[in-house]
Amino acid sequence: MRFSSSLTRSSLGIVTILAIAAVPAAAWADRPETAANSTVECGDTLRFDEATAYASLASECETPPATVTFDDQTTLLIPTEPGSSVHMHVDAATESDSAEYSAHLTEDGQLVTAVDDDQYGTDDAITEADAVVAQAGEGHSAHGPHASRLAEEVAGKKAAKLEAATRRAEESEPVGSQHRDIPAASENASSSAAAANWSAATKCGYTSHVPSSNYQKMGTDEGGYRNIQWYYNPAGEPTIYTDAQYRTRIKSAADSWDVLWNNCNINVSWPNIYMDYRGTTSAAAGCSTAPPVNVVGWATISDMTTVARACRWNYSDGSARFSIQNNRGHAFYAGASETACSNRHDLEAIMVHEFGHALGLDHSPQSSSQVMRPTVHHCESYHRYLGRGDIRGVRAIYGVGFWN
């Protein structure tokens, strides 16, 4: 199961989050509620509404169909492992054009496809697919005898993360703390647009959250909390900043979810996760196939509308994996100061958003001013900090109470 979304830039320095899949070629308002089935033969690419034909094809054909295509030409690979699924979120320039696609292969080889809430397949197959989705949040368990000792060590590490974050904030600005006021947008080509798209009162007062409909908990269960190991691949880093600066910003973004780093004076129990940075790796960050480990890295992406993208794979055993790419063709700001950015994408702010997707969060409304809203602007350093809705979201997925 793969979840994918991308940060893409439009005119005037505005960044819009879009999926890796192509933008829909046909307007969703024009798509028919049902479509007539055509004759399906061995080797064909199935239409989404021909899912009921797959079971017979799979038994009759030496090579059954490998893909399913939707009305807007979005295509998914049909899962090959019984009981597994593939999911994709397509986030268009406007929320009304966003959609979720899925294909689920049941234990007895039947196919269920879905566009948003509209499902296609036999009644029994749809019932099984619904049951799998309902269980998806249970996650993968990997207990060990070291759990108690490790938990004590990790609690200390989480406390150290919070202390380090507070120290960074104090060094960044002469007066401040974790809960200081959200700074004004820095002066740059997009500052006026940025100011019109966020509100401190809304960021700190918004209470809704949007877990992805197809999330599975990331990491392994260590006896009450999820240990989420991840790595960084520095290959292809832009040369304007040092490796240490890039790594600090990316690690800080992951840690924001770990200790609920915010500037809303929200002091609540941490979520039952530990973002466990394990160092560098040579494994490439990519979205075509799952990497061997959770990884953040860089890539030269030919589509220059894409600034960054996050993908996640959910497996039938309850485990999950993520990959995050930054497009090195774009200019990123990786400095510590929250007021020195000019005409660049704030790397830490974008990475906080992408780690949110990796953890299982979907988009909040743009008007919510949350980290997980669908569009951002240049130099939005204030989105290095979680909003109330972001905090409620990650706590809802992973639970609370283990740490404090």
C-alpha positions in Angstrom: 0.0 0.0 0.0 1.6 3.3 -1.0 0.6 6.8 0.1 2.1 9.6 -1.8 1.9 13.4 -1.8 4.2 16.1 -3.0 5.0 19.7 -2.4 4.7 21.6 -5.7 5.3 25.2 -6.5 3.0 27.4 -8.6 3.4 31.1 -9.5 4.3 33.8 -7.0 6.3 31.4 -4.8 3.2 29.6 -3.6 3.7 25.9 -2.9 0.7 23.6 -3.4 0.8 20.0 -2.3 0.0 17.6 -5.1 0.3 13.9 -5.6 2.9 12.1 -7.7 0.2 10.9 -10.0 -0.7 13.2 -12.9 -3.3 15.9 -12.3 -6.7 14.6 -13.3 -7.3 15.0 -17.0 -11.1 15.0 -16.7 -13.0 17.1 -14.3 -14.3 15.1 -11.3 -17.7 16.8 -11.6 -18.0 15.3 -15.1 -17.2 11.7 -14.2 -20.2 9.3 -14.3 -21.4 7.6 -11.2 -21.4 4.3 -13.0 -20.0 3.2 -16.3 -20.9 0.3 -18.6 -18.6 -2.7 -18.4 -16.9 -3.6 -21.7 -15.7 -7.1 -22.5 -12.6 -7.8 -20.5 -10.0 -10.2 -21.9 -6.8 -11.7 -20.6 -4.0 -9.2 -20.5 -6.3 -6.1 -20.5 -6.0 -3.2 -18.3 -9.1 -3.2 -16.1 -11.3 -0.2 -15.7 -12.1 0.5 -12.0 -15.7 -0.5 -12.4 -14.7 -3.9 -13.9 -13.4 -5.2 -10.6 -15.9 -8.0 -10.4 -14.5 -9.4 -13.6 -11.0 -9.8 -12.1 -11.7 -13.0 -10.1 -12.6 -15.0 -13.2 -9.7 -13.5 -15.2 -7.2 -14.4 -12.5 -8.3 -18.0 -12.6 -8.6 -18.3 -16.4 -5.7 -16.3 -17.7 -2.0 -17.2 -17.6 -1.2 -13.5 -17.1 -4.2 -11.6 -15.6 -4.4 -7.8 -15.8 -1.7 -6.0 -13.8 -3.2 -2.5 -13.6 -6.5 -0.8 -13.0 -7.3 2.6 -14.6 -9.8 5.1 -13.3 -11.9 7.6 -15.2 -9.3 10.4 -15.0 -6.6 8.0 -16.3 -5.0 7.5 -12.9 -3.5 4.0 -12.9 -2.7 1.7 -10.0 -0.8 -1.6 -10.0 -3.1 -4.4 -8.9 -1.5 -6.0 -5.7 0.0 -9.4 -6.2 -0.1 -10.5 -2.6 -3.5 -11.7 -1.3 -4.7 -9.5 1.5 -2.7 -6.5 0.5 -3.7 -3.1 -0.9 -2.3 -0.1 -2.7 -3.5 3.4 -1.9 -2.8 6.8 -3.5 -3.9 10.2 -2.5 -4.1 12.7 -5.3 -4.0 16.3 -3.9 -4.9 18.8 -6.6 -4.5 22.6 -6.6 -7.9 22.9 -4.9 -9.3 20.7 -2.2 -12.4 19.9 -4.3 -10.3 18.2 -6.9 -8.4 15.9 -4.5 -9.2 12.2 -4.5 -8.2 8.9 -3.0 -7.8 5.7 -5.1 -7.3 2.2 -3.9 -7.1 -1.4 -5.1 -7.4 -4.3 -2.7 -6.8 -8.0 -3.5 -8.7 -10.3 -1.2 -7.4 -13.5 0.2 -9.3 -15.5 -2.4 -8.1 -13.3 -5.3 -11.0 -10.9 -5.9 -10.3 -7.3 -6.6 -12.0 -4.3 -4.9 -11.3 -0.8 -6.3 -12.4 2.5 -4.8 -12.5 6.2 -5.7 -13.0 8.2 -2.5 -16.1 6.5 -0.9 -17.3 4.7 -4.0 -16.3 1.0 -4.0 -16.5 -1.5 -6.9 -16.4 -5.3 -6.5 -18.6 -8.1 -5.1 -20.3 -7.6 -1.8 -18.2 -10.3 -0.1 -14.9 -8.7 -1.4 -16.0 -5.2 -0.4 -16.8 -6.5 3.2 -13.3 -8.0 3.4 -11.6 -4.9 2.1 -13.5 -2.8 4.7 -12.4 -5.1 7.5 -8.7 -4.7 6.4 -9.0 -0.9 6.4 -10.6 -1.0 9.9 -7.7 -3.0 11.2 -5.0 -1.0 9.5 -4.3 1.2 12.5 -3.4 -1.7 14.7 0.2 -1.7 13.3 3.0 -4.1 13.5 4.3 -5.5 16.9 7.8 -6.4 17.7 8.2 -6.7 21.4 11.5 -7.7 23.1 13.0 -8.3 26.6 14.8 -5.0 26.3 11.6 -3.0 26.1 11.6 -1.6 29.7 15.2 -0.6 29.7 15.0 0.9 26.2 11.9 2.8 27.1 13.7 4.5 30.0 16.6 5.4 27.7 14.3 6.8 25.1 12.4 8.9 27.6 15.6 10.6 28.4 16.4 11.1 24.8 13.0 12.7 24.2 13.6 15.1 27.1 16.9 16.0 25.6 15.2 16.7 22.3 12.8 19.1 24.0 15.8 20.8 25.7 17.7 21.1 22.5 14.7 22.6 20.6 14.2 25.2 23.3 17.9 26.1 23.2 17.7 26.5 19.4 14.7 28.8 19.7 16.5 30.9 22.3 19.6 31.1 20.1 17.5 32.0 17.0 15.8 35.0 18.6 17.0 37.1 21.6 13.8 36.6 23.5 11.7 33.5 23.2 10.8 30.0 24.3 8.9 27.0 23.0 5.6 28.9 23.3 6.6 32.3 22.0 4.3 34.2 19.6 4.4 33.2 16.0 6.8 35.6 14.2 5.6 37.8 11.3 6.4 36.6 7.8 9.9 37.6 6.7 10.2 40.1 4.0 10.4 38.3 0.7 8.6 38.0 -2.6 5.9 35.9 -1.0 5.6 37.6 2.4 2.3 39.4 1.7 0.7 36.2 0.3 2.0 34.3 3.3 0.5 36.7 5.7 -2.9 36.3 4.1 -2.8 32.5 4.5 -2.2 32.0 8.2 -3.5 33.1 11.5 -1.9 32.6 14.9 -5.3 32.5 16.6 -6.5 29.8 14.1 -3.3 27.8 14.3 -3.5 27.6 18.0 -7.3 27.2 18.3 -8.1 24.8 15.5 -9.2 21.4 17.1 -9.9 19.1 14.1 -7.4 16.6 12.7 -7.4 14.5 9.6 -5.7 11.0 9.8 -5.3 9.5 6.4 -8.0 6.9 5.7 -5.4 4.3 4.8 -2.7 4.8 7.4 -0.9 2.1 9.4 1.2 3.0 12.4 4.8 3.5 11.5 7.6 1.8 13.4 7.7 -1.2 15.7 5.8 -1.6 19.0 8.3 -1.6 21.8 5.8 -2.3 24.6 3.7 0.8 24.6 5.3 3.2 22.1 6.3 3.0 18.5 10.0 3.2 17.7 10.3 4.8 14.3 13.8 4.4 12.9 14.8 6.6 10.0 17.9 7.5 8.0 19.3 10.4 6.0 20.9 10.0 2.6 23.0 13.2 1.9 23.8 12.3 -1.7 22.9 15.2 -4.0 22.7 17.9 -1.2 22.7 21.4 -2.7 26.1 23.1 -1.8 24.8 26.4 -0.5 24.5 25.0 3.1 26.7 22.4 4.9 25.7 18.8 5.5 25.4 19.6 9.2 22.9 22.4 8.5 20.7 20.3 6.3 20.8 17.4 8.7 19.9 19.6 11.7 16.9 21.1 10.0 15.6 17.7 8.9 16.2 16.1 12.4 14.5 19.1 14.0 11.4 18.5 11.8 11.2 14.9 12.9 11.6 15.9 16.5 8.8 18.3 16.3 6.3 15.4 16.1 8.3 13.6 18.8 7.9 16.3 21.5 4.9 18.2 20.0 7.1 21.3 19.4 4.6 24.2 19.2 4.3 27.9 19.9 0.7 27.8 21.1 1.4 27.3 24.8 0.1 23.7 24.5 1.6 21.5 27.1 0.1 18.0 26.7 1.3 14.4 26.9 3.7 13.4 24.2 2.4 10.9 21.6 3.5 7.3 22.0 6.3 7.5 19.4 10.0 8.0 19.3 11.5 9.4 16.1 14.8 7.4 16.1 17.3 9.0 13.8 19.9 6.3 13.0 22.4 8.2 10.9 23.2 8.1 7.2 22.4 5.5 4.6 23.2 4.8 1.0 19.7 3.7 0.3 18.0 6.0 -2.2 14.9 7.9 -1.3 12.3 7.2 -4.0 8.6 6.6 -4.7 8.7 4.0 -7.4 9.7 1.1 -5.0 10.0 1.0 -1.3 13.5 1.6 0.1 14.9 -1.0 2.6 14.7 1.6 5.4 12.7 4.7 6.2 14.8 7.4 4.4 14.9 11.2 3.7 17.0 12.3 0.8 17.4 14.4 -2.3 16.6 13.9 -6.0 16.7 15.8 -9.2 13.0 15.7 -10.2 12.4 16.8 -13.8 8.9 18.1 -12.9 9.9 21.4 -11.4 6.5 22.0 -9.9 7.5 19.4 -7.4 9.5 20.7 -4.4 9.3 17.7 -2.1 7.3 14.5 -1.9 6.5 11.8 0.7 5.5 8.2 0.0 4.4 5.4 2.3 3.9 1.7 1.9 1.6 -0.3 4.1 2.0 -4.1 4.2 -0.4 -6.9 4.9 1.5 -7.8 8.1 0.7 -4.4 9.6 4.1 -2.9 9.0 4.8 0.4 7.1 7.6 2.3 5.5 8.2 5.8 4.3 10.4 7.7 1.9 10.8 11.5 1.6 12.5 13.3 -1.3 13.5 17.0 -1.7 13.9 18.3 -5.2 17.4 19.7 -5.3 16.4 21.8 -8.3 14.7 24.2 -5.9 16.2 26.7 -3.5 15.9 25.7 0.2 16.6 27.7 3.3 18.4 25.6 5.9 19.5 28.3 8.4 18.7 28.3 12.1 17.2 31.9 12.2 13.5 32.1 11.5 13.8 35.7 10.2 16.8 35.4 7.8 15.0 33.5 5.0 14.5 35.2 1.6 12.9 33.8 -1.5 13.5 30.2 -0.5 11.5 27.2 0.8 12.0 26.8 4.5 13.4 23.2 4.6 12.4 22.5 8.2 8.8 23.7 7.7 8.4 21.5 4.6 10.0 18.5 6.3 7.6 18.9 9.3 4.7 18.6 6.8 6.2 15.6 5.0 7.0 13.7 8.3 3.3 14.3 9.2 2.3 12.4 6.1 4.8 9.7 6.9 3.2 9.3 10.3 -0.3 9.0 8.8 -1.8 12.5 8.7 -3.8 13.8 5.7 -4.4 17.5 4.9 -6.2 19.9 7.1 -8.2 22.8 5.5 -6.0 25.6 4.2 -7.9 28.0 6.5 -6.8 26.0 9.5 -3.2 27.4 9.5 -2.0 24.0 10.5 1.3 22.4 9.5 -0.8 19.9 7.5 -2.7 22.5 5.4 -2.3 21.9 1.7 -0.4 25.0 0.6 2.6 27.0 1.9 4.6 30.0 0.8 8.3 30.9 0.8 9.9 31.4 4.1 7.1 30.2 6.3 9.4 29.5 9.2 6.5 29.7 11.6 5.2 26.4 10.2 8.2 24.7 11.8 5.8 24.5 14.8 2.8 22.3 15.1 -0.7 23.7 15.5 -3.4 22.4 17.8 -5.0 20.3 15.1 -1.6 18.7 14.1 -1.0 17.8 17.7 -4.5 16.3 18.1 -3.9 14.3 14.9 -0.7 12.5 15.9 -2.0 11.9 19.4 -5.1 10.3 18.0 -3.2 7.9 15.7 -0.5 6.8 18.2 -2.1 7.4 21.5 -0.7 9.1 24.6 0.2 8.3 28.2 3.4 6.2 27.9 5.8 9.0 28.5 4.0 11.3 30.9 
